[in-house]
Amino acid sequence: MSQWDLHASDPRALGRVMGLGGTGERIWRPEELATLLRHQLSASIQFDLGNLDAGMAARLKALGAGENLLLNSFNDLLHHPHPPIELLMMTKDFARAIQNHPDSPLPREIALLLYFASIVVALVRCGRRITSFDDKTLRRSLEWFENQPWVEESMRSLLGEGLRWLDAHETLFAPGQ
């Protein structure tokens, strides 16, 4: 199985990742993905992100304590009105790492949703772009996830916020600028 680098992928390659099939990867049923998504969104941020490297756990703890944030889960982070940008970047990096890992317990679809959700929250709530994807690729990815039956309503709403943000800011982040 080949390894994918989201930053280096073109839109067609990303589509193949999202389309799955024919690669020997397990194809998950929508109800299985929905259950796994609910579990991952309720998972402890400190547990998942703290396992990436030794220094990250300390930074994660300092972020939460320094800003008096009650961010216990990925769901808390993704729906927080003013999340720390560093924590969103850590979440994006975590999702990229697990979607690239051949032994990841999470399906690639869940990792990619977490990846794109952290990008959306950074754009919408922090006004920061934490991806090198152009708006067209980002839009296609958000639309794809928004139309998946296993994506819960709160995440679908978040993706919709991202799409509306892209509509309102399309000239700000045009490719090549």
N, C-alpha and C positions, 0 to 999 in steps of 0.2 A: 504494500500500500504506500502511495507516495505521500510526502508531507506537503502541506499547503502553507504558504505564507500569505496572509490576508493583505499585507501591505504591497506585495509584489504581484498580486493576482489581478488579471484583467477581468472585466465584467463577465465574459464567457466562462472563465475558469471558476469564478464565484458561483455562477449559475450551475455549473456541474457539481460543485460542492453541495449546493442547496438542493439540487435535483436528486442527488444520490442515485443509487442503483447501478448495477453492472461493475461495481468495484470490489465486491466481496464484503462490503460493510453490511451490518445488520440493518434491515429496514424496520423501523419502529411503527407500530400502529398508533393512530392519533390519541387513543385513550391512554396508551403507555406514555407517550410524550407529555400529555397533559398532567399525568401523575408525577412524572419526573420533574417537570417545570415547577409545579407547586412545591415539591420537595426542595428543589434548588433555590427557589425564591425565599423559602423560609429558613434555609441553611444559615448557620452562623458565619458572618463575614470573617470574624477573627479566626475561625477554624480553617476555612478555605483559603483565604488570602494569606494567612500567617504561615501556611505550609509551603509557600513558594520559595522563600529563603529566610535565613535567620534574622536579618536586619528588618525585613518587612513587617514582622510581627510587632517589633518595637515601634516602628513608624505608625503602624495601624493603631496601636494602643494610644500613642501620643496624639494622633489626630482626633480620636474620639474624646479623650480627656481634655485636650487643649481647647476644644470648641464646645464642650459640654453637650455632645451629640448623643442621642440615643439611637444608635444605628446597630441593631443586633442582627439584622438579616439583609440579604440583597434586596428584598422587597422594601425594607425601610430606606435603604440608600436610594433606590431608583425612584421612589415616590416622595423623597424629602424635598421641601421647597428650596433649600439652599445647601446642597451637598458639597463636601470638600472636593475640589477638582482632582486632588492627588488620589483620593480614594476611588474616584471614577476611573482614573488612569490605571490604578492598580487592578480594578475589576476588569477593565478591558484587557490588560496584559494577562491576567489569570484566565480569562475566557479564551484568549488566543492560544495560550499554552495548553489548556486542556483539549481544545478542539484539534490541536496538532499532535497530541500524544496518542500513540497507538493503543495504549492500555487504559485510556480514560474511561472511568465508569459512566460518564455522561455521554449521551448521544451528541453527535456533532451539531445537530439542529439546536439543542438547548444551549450549547456553548456559544454558537453564533448569535442566538437571540440575546444572550447576556452581553456579548461583545457589542452588538449594535444598540442595545438599550443603553449601555453606558455612554456611547457616543451621542445618542439622542439627548440624554439628560445633561451632558456637558454643553451641548449646543443650546438647548432650550432654557435650562435653569442657570447656567454659568456663563453663557455667551462665549464659550471656548470651543474650538475645533480640536479634537484629539485624534483625528484620523487624517490620512492622506488620500482617502477615497474622494473622488469628485462627487458633486451633488447628484449626478445622474445615477451613478452606481449606488450611492447611499439611498436614493429614492427607490430604486428597483428593489433593493434589499428590504427596506422597510415595508414596501407594498407587499412583497412576497410573504413576509412574516405576518403582516396584518391580516392576510387572507387564509392563514393556516387555522384549521378547526381546533387544534390543540392549544392555541395561544389564548390564555385567559383574558377576560374583558379588561382588567386593569392594565395589562401589558399592551393590549390592542389600542387602548386609549392613549397610552404613552407613545406608541408608534405613530398614532394619528397626530399627536402634538408635534412630533418630529417632522412629519410631512407638511403640516401647516407652517411650521417654522421655515422649512425649505422653500415653500411657496412665497412667504413674506420676505425672505432674505436671499433669493436666488441670485441677485446681482452681486451680493457681498462676497460670495465665495465661488465665483465662476472659475473654472479650470484655468490655470496659468496666472492667476492673480495672487 
